[in-house]
Amino acid sequence: RFGSHELKKQFLVPTIAGDFVACLGISEAGAGSDVASIKTTAVRKGDEYVINGGKMWITSGSQADWMCLLANTSEGPPHQNKSLICLPMNLPGIHVAKKIDKLGMRSSDTAQIFFEDVRVPCKNLIGEEGKGFTYQMLQFQEERLWGVATALTPMETIIQETIGYTQERKVFGQPVLHNQTVHFRLAELATEVELLRSLLHRAVALYVEGNDVTKFASMAKLKAGRLTREVTDSCLQFWGGMGFTSEVLVSRFYRDLRLMSIGGGTDETMLSIICKYMDILPRK
């Protein structure tokens, strides 16, 4: 959206084609959802930026060909001193410290990365210098809507698989599904999933029309994070001992979908954003 034609050709085209792997360099060990607190710097020296600092929880960081890096490019106010830079990951001074061992999403590599006097051409700047925080917040709205969309099918799958299992599994001479507490709960969960889908469709429709959907995107992200936990926990319970094994999909989704309440902005951050748009957030 904001990058030069040259940057799009160099980085975006091969990424979309599947020839490059990209990663997003935002979070740091001391700055996750609080993006304004990042410490990584990119100091302009001649026609280059010299980058120092580090990034944490970087998805695909161990294998990425390039990083979309958010760094402080000046000493100004925290919301106006950041810039986005296309950073090739084969440059001297980039150290992939470790691949992080995670609770879920285990097939996805997540890395901690350090930068030591990494030099990158100033032409790799995306858009205007100092506008990086604003650009990133716009991207986060899309990412949060995308996150909600990706959670819907797994929740549907879990509910359907749980229906199938509880129809076959018999306890005290009758299928587990015949217990009212089970089929009523599954009906409640299916209803919640459809409500979330409707909120997502409304938010996307408004976004496509050019509206600011920050509040609705935050509401949908909050609800998705909480609902994925509710669906996976409730359904796993109905699988009994089998649900506590690694052999069934529900146990994997129980681990994987827990990230929804953390990644891309925590539940608590979503609540703060919603309160801000409702004008009920206490002022500093």
Summary of the structure (lengths in Angstrom):
residues: 284
radius of gyration: 21.8
end to end distance: 33.7
largest distance: 78.8
contacts: 874
relative contact order: 0.11
helix: 50%
strand: 22%
